[in-house]
Amino acid sequence: MRGISVLGALRLGTMFLLWLATAGPAWCQLPVKVQTPTNTKARNLLEKAQQQTKDRDFIKAIETLNQLTEKFPSFGEAFLMKGSLLKAIGNNRGALAAYRDGLSKVPADASHASEYQLLGDLALSYGEYQTALDAYKQLMKVAPRAQKNLAKSERQLRTCEFALEAIKNPVGEAPVPLPSPLNSFKFQYFPALTADNRFLLFTGRPAASSGEDLFVSRQNKDGSFGAPVPISPAINTSYNEGAGTISGDGKTLVFASCDRPKAIGNCDLYISRRTGNNWSAPVNLGTNVNSTEWDSQPSLSADGRTLYFTSTRRGGQGQEDIYITTLQPDGSWSAAQNLGTPVNTAGKDMAPFIHASGTTLYYVTDGLVGMGGLDVFRCERTPAGKWSAPSNLGYPLNTFENEASLFITSDNLKGFCSRSRVTDEPAAGSRLIRERPVELFSFVVPPAVKARETSTYTQGRVFDATTKKPLKAELKLYDIDTDVLTQFVTSDPEYGDYTVVLNEGHHYAMYASADKYLLKSLNFDYSDRHTFDPLTLDIYLEPVRSGRSVVLNNLFFDTNKYDLKPNSRTELNRLIEFLRQYKDVQIQVSGYTDNVGTPEANLQLSEKRAEAVVSYLSSHGIPPARLRSKGYGDRNPLAANDTEAHRQLNRRIELRIL
């Protein structure tokens, strides 16, 4: 087990434990003026406590003040002095009770404005919202306008009002800890899953003194998760590795690591890719992504080509901001851009999570009114590519404590997060509250928290149609209605496996391609589907060789018409790209129909449809000498014409290499 300072571990883990921690002991300013009691015994006890405080023997001073408040319970200022001392030694729970008792016994005037502020802050830190609200309201009545932190207190007042209303109207059920064999470490956090939910990635620290490593737990057939194992010796090293994110297909990993040799900043982002069962050596993402400051908390899009992360670099809107970078065609990453308003605020904006659908972003911030501290918010990408105003996820996903990262599965059914179980305040002199165990939790995702679009996936393997050997192929997913590329993944060169995420409500064209192979065209129509289940689909690619053919599944015509519909342009444009890549290839476009209608009409219709495709290709720069067209009518059916589904298979356009 590697030794590491607590601070060093926190720096990598994206300050995770610091989020969950209350402030450590702070040597607070003690009351300057305390009314001298007339009772001799009370006065003697007060003077004794004051001398002990002057000698910085705070424990004995508190013991003396306990005697004073027991014997003279109406002496409010003794409670306030005790509250200040308790806060000074880190006993915030005791300080809260003392301030509350003391302020109920003294006149409500400007001389006690600081105590009202302290009471409000302490009560808010424990989720005692009504006590905090009353304290802030009293502060607003008595405090001079120049009171320090008054604007902050006004905002905290709004926080209390929001929280009290949120608790009255909970959103879903509270998260529950994941069962054994998970949560076996001292700290585990930053959960992330692959699109098929088979692998759970998280950062773990087996003990308080341990460094951070990345661990993976595999889902069992019954839906439970198995014992976590280190992700790979190529990833976990003597340095800290944590705050990881994984692409939907489980093949791309980005994680944060601190103080590595040749690092750009104190914490940088690194990338590794999996081939077969092996992860590549991590590579620093470079100066386009990393800064000389702190960069961490990455979140990858489903296809691993867009990366969101947190940075403290200069030029942001707050203390921490969220940035975005995209993978370029040459394999480099674009210069990171600040996500801007309304996502980033003047406060801390951290731990982004982009849902597999790519439409909804979740993150934590203290720059917006919430339950107190860092709350989780969600915002949606608009059709114009902007982000909507963030909305608070509400109670109980947000609480009075600092919340951490959140993950929601592609199917919008289950969520994961990390948090400390609520425990009593440690006694004075014990380990800080930040040393409480941090565990992985799960929850059923309520409707208001779900991503705007639910996702499923298709996965399988890509093979050479002749040799049946696995192939490394590019798989590109287009939205047919917009002709926009929505995903771009690569199948594994050893096993040929791939995973592509599909969103409900969309009509997709998917293309599988490899060097010297025919383009494979597939269609997924989820624009109006009642069932939205994962698909297993193996793909066989035909070599670019004379006589080989492939069905073009994304060409569309109205019934008994031969004019290409506008949503055919995605297929036609991909076909043009293919013909430009293989300049010596000559093709025949063949049209087929079902057996509905007369053979003569079907033959004519099939010929006209094939001619329409050839006409489009030639009008977009493909030499006519390379193109042929032919109609076959209802000949050569792929299936019996006994059902509409089978007839639809027979109505097709094929591309054949001449």
N, C-alpha and C positions, 0 to 999 in steps of 0.2 A: 504494500500500500504506500502510495506516495504521500509525503508530507507536504503541506502547503498552508500558508497563513490564511486565516478567514478572509481577510481583505483581498488577497490574491484570488481566492476562489470566487468571491463576490464579483470581482471585476469582470471575470469571464462570463459568469452566469448571468451576465446582463443585469447585474444589480438585483437579481431575483429575490434574494433573501432580504435585501434592504427594503424591497417593496413591502414585504410582509412584516417588517419590524417596526415597532414603535421607536421613538427616539431613545437613545441611551441616556445615562445620567447627564443632566445639564445643571451646572451650578447657577441656579436662578438667583435673581436679585431678591433679597429678603426685605420684608417690610421696613421702611425707614422710620416711620413713626408708629408707635403703639401706645394707645391710651393707658396711662398708669392707673391701675385699680386702687380704690381707696382702702380696700381690705388689706391689712398688713400681711397676712399669710399669702394672699394672692399676689401682692406686690413682691414678696420675697421669692416666690416661685418664678414669677416673670423675670426678675432680675437674674436669678440663677440660670434660667434658660437662655437669657440674652448673653450672659458671660460664656456659657458653654458654646453658644453659637459663635461668639467672637473667637473662641479658642478652636473653632472648627470641629468640635466634638458633637456632631449633629445627632448621633444616636442617643447620647445622654440628654441632649437638649429636647429631643422628641419625647423621651421618657418623662422628663420634668414637665413638659407641656401637657402630657397625658394626665399627670396628677392634677395640673391646674384646671384642665377642662372637666375632669371628673368632679372636682370639688366646687368649681364655679362654672357650670354649664352655660350660663348666660353671657359669659365673657367671650364675645365673638372674635375679637382680634387675636386671642390666643389660638383659636382654631385656624385663623388665616396664617399666623406665624408657623404653626405646625404643618399646614399644607405646603408652605414654601419650602420647609426643610424636607418634607417627604418627597417632594418633587426633585429637590436637589440630590437626593441619594437614589433616585430612580424608582421610588415607590409611587408610581402615578395613580394606582388604584386608591391607595390611602390618601394621596393628595386630593383626589377628586372628592372623596367623602369629607375631608377636612374643609376644603373651600366651600362645599355646599352647605355644611353646618355653619361655618363662620359667617357667610354672607347672609344667611337667614337671621342672624342675630345682630347685625350692625346696620346703621342707617344707609339707605341707598343713595349715595352721592358720588360726586366725581372722584373723591379720594380713593374709592375702591374700584375705579374703572379697570385697572390692570387685573385685579382679582376676578372681576366678571369675565374678562377676556380669557384668563387662564381656566376658569371653570368651564366656559363654553368649549374651549379647545380640548380639555381633558375629557369632558363628557362625550364630545363628538368622537374622540379617538376610541371610545368603548361602545359606541353605538347607542348611547343614552341620549337620544335625539331631543326628547322633551326637555330634559334638564339643560341641554346645550341651547335649545331654542329660547328658553326662558332667560338664560344667562345673557345671550346675545341681545335679546330685546331690552333687558335692563341696561346693558352696556350702551345701547343706542340712546337711551334716555338720559344717561348721566355723563357719558364721555364727552370731553371737549373735542371739537372737530379736528384738532391737531393730534388726537390720540394716535399713537403708533399702531400700525396694522389695522386701523379701523375699517378700511376698505375691504381687507381680507375677512374681517369679522362679519361685515355686511353680506359678503358672499357666503360665508359659512352659515349665516342665518337662512339664506335661501336653500342651502344644502339640507338643513334640518327640515325645512318645510317640505322639500321634495321627498326626503327619505321617509318622513312620517306618512305621507300620502302613498308612497310606493309600498310600504309595509302593509297598508290597508288593502292594497290591490296587487297581491303577488302574481308574478308571471311564471307559471310552472312550479315544479318541485325543486327543492334544494338538492345540489349535487351530493353524491354519496361516494365514499372511498372505494377504489377498485379493490377487489378481494385478492387474497394470497393466490399465487406467489408474487404478485406485484406489491408495491409499497413495502419491500423488505429492506430498503436502504434508509439512512437517516434523512436524506433529501432526494427527491425526484421531481422533476418539473419539465416544462416545455414539451408536452405530448404532441405528437403528429402522426398521422396514419397515411398509408397508401390509399389510393382510390378504392381498392377492393376491400379495404379494412383488414387485410390479412396480417399486416405488420404494423406494430406500434413502436415508434421511435421516441425516446425521451432522454433527457440529461439526468445522470445519477451521481450522487456522492454517497458511497456506502457509510461514511462516518463524517463527523463534523470536521475532522482534520484531513479528509481525503480530497484529492483533486477531482475535477469533473471529467467524466467520460460519457460517451454516447452508448446507449444500450438499445436492444431490439427485443421485443416480445412478439411471438407468432401466435396468431389466433387459432384456437382449436376448432374442431368440427362443431362442437356444441356452442360456439360463440365466445367462450372464455379465452383468456390469454395465458400463454405458457410462461415459464420462468424466463426472466430477462437474461440475455447474454450480451457481452461486449460486441459492438457492431463489427469491428475488424481491427487486427493489429496494425493495419495500414492507416487507420484513422486515429485510434486511441494511442497516445504516446505519453511521454513524461511531462508534456505540456498539458494545459487544460483544454478539453474539447467539450463544447456544450452549445446550447441554444441552436439545435439543429432543425433543418427542414428537409423534407424529401418530396420528390416529384410524385405525381399520381401513379406512375408505373414502377416506382421504387428504384429507379436507375440513376437518379441524380441527387446528390446530397450536398447541401451547403450548411456550414456550421461556423461558429465563432471560436477563435482561439487567441489567447493573449501571450504577449512577450515571446513569440517565436523568433528564431533568427531571421534576419532580413525582413522583419515585419515593417509595415508602413506606419501604423499607429500602435497604441498600446493594446488594442484588441482589433483584429482583422477578420474578414470573412474569407473562407476557403471553400473550394469546390472539389468534389471527387465523383467519379462515375463508375458504375458497376457494370462489368462484363462477366456474364456467367454468374459465378458466386464470389467473384473477387472485386474489391474496391481498388481504384487507382490511388496512387500517392496524391495527397491533397495539394492543390495549387492555389496560391494566393490570387484573389480575384483582381488584384492590380489597382492602380491609382485611379482608374475610372470609377471604381466602386469604393475602395477603402480610402480613408483620409488619415491625417496624422493624429486624429482624435480617436474616439471610441466608436466602433462600428460593430453591431451585433444584432441579435434577434431577427434572423432572416425568415422569410416565408416565400416559398416558390409557388408559382402557378402550377396547374395540373401537368402541363407539358414541360415544365422545368425551364421555360424560356423567358419568364418575367420574374423578377426578384424584388420583393419589398423588404426593407430592413430599417433599423433604428440607428441614428447617428447623433453624436454631440458636436459635429463639425460646425465651424463658424459659418455665419450667414443664414442660419435657420430662423424659425419664428419663435422658438422657445428653448428650454433647456435641452430637451431631446426632441427630435423630429423624425418623421417617417419619410423615407426616400424610395425611389423606384429606379430600376435599371432593366434593360432588356438585352437578350442575346442577339447578336448581329449575325448576318449570313456568313461572315468570315470567322465566326467562333469567338470574337471578342465581345465584351459587354459595353453597352453604351454608357456615357457619362451619367452618373447618378443625378436624378432630379428630385428636388424637394416636392413632396406631394401637394404642398400648399394648402390654402384654406378651401373648404371648411374643415378638412381633416386635422391639420396641424394647428396648434393654438400657442398661446404665450406660455403655457405650462409644459408638463412632461407628456409627450405623445410617444407611446412605446408599444412593443410587442405586436406588430401587425400580423394578421392572419387573413390570407385571401382564400376564400372558399373555392373548392374544385370547379365550381361553375364559372368562376372569374367575375361574377357580377356583384359580389358582396364582400366588403372588407370589415373585419373586426379588429379593434385595437383598444389599448388601455390609455386613459388620459386623466390628469387631474386639472386640466384646463377648462372643463365644462362642469356645470352643476350636476351633481350626482349624489351618491350615498356617503361621500367622504373619501378622501384619498384618491387612489387610482381606481376608476370604474371602467368596465368594458362597454364600448359603444359599437354600433354598427352603422355603416353607410353603404349606399348602393351606387353603382356606376350608372349614370344616365345614358340615354341613347347618344348624346353628344360626346360621351367619353369623360364627362365631369363626374364629381362625387356629390351625392346628396348631403344635406345637413345630417350630422351624426345623431343617432338616437340612443338613449341609455337603455341597456337591456333590462333594467329594473331589478327588483328584489325577487327571489333570493340569489340570483346569479351575481349581483352586486351587493356588497355588505359594507359595514363601516370600516372593514380592513382593506388594505391595498389588494386589489385583484391582480392576477397575473395573466399570462397568455391563455387563450381559449382556442379550441379546435372543434369544428363541427364536421361530421362525416359527409361524404359526397351526397348521400341519400337524404340528408337533412333530418335524420332520425335520432342520432346520438351525439352528444357533446362531451368533450373532455377538457379538464382544466387542472390546475394545481393550487393547493391552498394548505394553510396550516389549520389543524383542528383548533377550535377555540378552547383555550385553557385559562386558568387563573393567572394573574400577574405573578411572576417570580418574586420571592421575598428579596429584600435588600441584600446585596452581596452575592446573590446567585447568578447563574449565567443569564445573559440578556435574552429577551423574548425572541430575538432573531435566531436563537438556537433551537426553537421549537421545530420538531420534524415537519417536513413539507411532503405532502403526499399527492398522488394522482387521484382525481375524482372523475366521475362520469355523471351524466344527467340525460334525461329525455328532453329533446329540444322542443320547447313550446312553439306554437305557430308564430308568435310575434318575434321570435328570435331566429327563425329559420332564414337561410339565404333566400334571395328573391327567386332563384331558380334551383330546382332540385336536379341533381346529376345522377346518372348511372354510368356504366362503362361497357365497352366491348373489349375483350381481350382474347388472345389466342396466340398462334405461332405462324410465321411466314416461312414457306418452303419453296424450293425449286420444284416446279410441277413435274419435271422429268426425273430428276435424281432423288427427289423427296428429302433432300438435305436442307437444314435450316439456313435461312438467309438473313443478312443484315439489309433491311429495307427502310426507306423513308415512308412514313404514313402521315398524310396531310388531311386535315379535316376542314371542310369549308361549309359555311352556312349558305345554302343554296339561294335563299331569298335575298341575300346581300352580296354574295360572291366574296365574302371575307374569310380569310384563313383564320380559323379559331384555335387550331392545335397543330403541332408539328412534333412528332416523336419518331424514334428510331427503334426498330426491333433489335433484340440482342443478337450479336454475330455468332455466338456459340449455340444458343438454344432457339433463336428465332422468335422469342416471346415478345409481346407488345401489350400495352394497355392504352386505350384512348377514352377520354371522358366525354360523355354526351349529355347535353342539357335538355330537360323537358321543355316542350313548346317550340322546338326547332326542327327544321328539315335539313339534313346533312348529306353532303357527298364526301366520301372518303376515298383517297387514292393511295395505293401501295405501289411503290416504284423502287427499282434497283437497277444498277448499271447493267445494260445489255438484256433487260427483261421488258416485256410488254407492260404498259400501265394497266393496273387492276382497278376497276371502278366499282364502288359499293355505295349503297343508298340506305340511309336511316331516317325514317320519317317519324319524328316524335311531336309533330305540330299539333296533333289531336289524338293522343293515345291514352287509353284508359289504363293500360298496363305499361309499366316502365321498369322492366327488369334487366339485370345485366345479361350480356350476350357472350357466348363463347364462339369465336369464329376464326377458324384457321384459313389462311390465305395461301393459294398456290400461284406463283408467278410463272408465266410462260416465257421462255427465251425469245428474243427478237430473231425469229427464224422463219423462213418461207413456209407458208401453210398454217402457221399458228394464228389463233384468233382469240378475241376476248369480247365479252358483252359490255356495251357502254350503257350503264344502268341509270345515268342521270341526264338522258335526253327525253324531252317531254313534248307531247302533241295533244291537242284536243281530239276527241273522238271523231274518227273519219276525216281528220284534217292532217295536212302534211307541213303546215307552217310551224317552225320551231318556236316553242314558248320561251318567254324571256328568261325563265329560270334554268334554261338549258345552257346558258353562257358559261357557267362554271365548268361543265364537262367539256364544252367546245374549246375553251381557253386552255384547259389542261392538255387536250389533244393536240392543240397547236404547239404547245411547249414540247411535247413528246416528239412531234415531227421535226421541229427545229433542232432538237438534240440529235436525232438520227436522220441526217440529211439525205442519206442514200436509200432510205426505206421507202418503198412504194406500197400503198395500201388499197384495199377494196372495202368500201362501206356497204354492208349488206342489210337490207330491210326485211323484216318478218312481221306477220300478223297472226292473229288467232283464226279460227275457222268460222267466225260469225260473219255472215254475208256471202256473196258469191265469190268463187275463186277468181274471176276476172277482176272484180272490184278490189279484192284483197291484193292481187298482184300489182295493180296500178298504184294502190295506196302505198305499198311497200317500196315500189320504185321511186315514187315522188318523195317519200321520207328520206331515203338514202341520198337522193339527189340534193335535197335541202341541206344535208350535212356537208356534202362535198362542196356545194356552192358557198357555204359559210367559210369553210377552210380555205378555198381558193381566193375568196374576197379578202382574206386576212393574211395573204402573202405566201401561202403554200402553193408551189407550182402545180398547175392542173395536170401536168404530165405524170405526177406522182400519185394521182388520185383516180379511183374508179368507183363506180356505184352500181349496184344491182339489187333488184327486188326479187324476193322468193315467195311472196304471198304467205299462204298458210303451210307451206312445205317445211320440213325439218323442225317440227315442234320439239321443244325441250321437255314438255309434259303433256299429258292427255288434256284435251280441251273440255274437261268435265266440271271444272269449278272456275269461279272468277279468278281465284289466286293462280290457278294453273294457266288460264288464258292470259293473264297479265305477264307471266313468264314468257309466253310465246310471242307476245307483242314486244319486239326488241329491235335494237340496232347493234350489229356486230362489226368489229374492225378485224380484218384479216390481212396478214403480211403476204404480199405477192412474191 
